[in-house]
């Protein structure tokens, strides 16, 4: 109760009068742990930076790869990409990009190939702390042709060879001294966190002009932006972690809209639409967002496959979806959503089967004990801790239902919530959760899960906690499948490999699949131009087209 009252007090403090029509206030449920484009993978950071920092390439709302910071996508067909023979009969790719002529950092400095080379060096450094380091390691050389044109020489010919979405440019004129003086400390010394309002850090239509930690971020137009002129003189993004308070802020005028990428859970948005649909437009966008439980496979309990299988069979996910989400959140069988063309619809489903779950726990040595909670022959109780994000009512409800369902098969579940910036900035990144973490992965179309499933991507002190394989999953078979699917250009053969990936994932269960979510955008009727994408490249990548009608 105290937490709820505190959240409402924060809500009232943030509310205030409605903003002017050349301003926009947006509510999201998390505050970024960092603003550096390359460090960590928290969605809140991606969302905020999407207004102010553009990647070279991204997937648009039609799920097509497009240039944002480049002039033309290189393809083998247009001659800007060419296959390169490598030693041992392998094939690489050389792809040539030209940066937009009008690309400027907000301090007026041109975005150049110097930034490309510097960003690549940061990403390749083993101690830089870059989250998605694989792309940088694959780029063996950056060939600079002039100030705007460069060729990336990559050691693999992959089906998505021209998608360099993870090559987030860092301004060399600002970040180079901070990196080169102490690479292992760079993640703690980046200007994005120590000098966040420096205009030279941003190259999008807006730039960050104020940051109040844990509260809000203010953005204003980038005077050196060369694209469509943005419509708002000021955008305020407010982090309101309690979703009831988020809704209250919208109704009181403290915010104008709630972001679908990080907003109200579906069931709350549907109820909101019934009450306030005449005032707001509510868009439920089916997405690639994968809600799941990451399991720490270093745990002696969860390292046993029979226990993992029992936990999944002991969950009635269909009932959870029907009762909490009106059946509009698809139950997940693996990490690939049905919306993706590589989804394997013919694989068997793990239906609710508490009887079989109990049998598996018996076989794993966990017998019914005092109070209905199972124990092993050493008298240790089958007790697990689940950590999830504080203030997210949907996740709290799901966690409580899982707690009740697992108790019926003899599993005790202890619930713990943490502020998102703590959970994603430290707990999961450094694998500090003892058993399981409930959160979502936001992915791109046909997203190869190297960073989350390949054994080389387990975060540890030696790699400065880079990589996103938080479960510690290490499967030679999965490694081989990931390695092969990336380099298979034939779509039919690639889809067959994708099927094997999904089958192995469903068999090994490094994580427990829950749902594929729908993003709930709640927009004022007069706001136009917002296009939900349904994937990890968020709608603000096109924020220069947002405006009041």
Secondary structure, DSSP 4 states (H G I P E B T S, - for coil): -HHHHHHHHHHHHHH-SPPPTTEEEEEES---S---SSB---HHHHHHHHTT---SEEE-TTS-EEESSBSS---TTTTSEEEEE-GGG-EEEEEEEEB-TT-B-TTSPBP-HHHHHHHHHHHH-TTS-BSS-HHHHHEEEEEE-SSSEEEEEESS--TTTT--TT-----HHHHHHHHHH-GGGHHHH-HHHHSTT-GGG--SSEEEEEEETTTEEEEEE-TT--SSPPS-SEEEEEE--SHHHHHHHHHHTS-SEE-STTS--HHHHHHHHHHHTTTEEEEEEEEEEEEEEEE-TTSTTTTSHHHHHHHHHT--HHHHHHHHHTT-SEEPSSSS-TTSTT--TTSPP----HHHHHHHHHHTT-B--GGG--B-TT--B-EEEEEEETT-HHHHHHHHHHHHHHHTTT-EEEEEEE-HHHIIIIITTTT--SSEEEEEE---TT--THHHHSGGG---TTTTT-SS-TT----HHHHHHHHHHHT---HHHHHHHHHHHHHHHHHH-SEEEEEEEEEEEEEETTEE-----SSSS-GGGGGGG-EE-
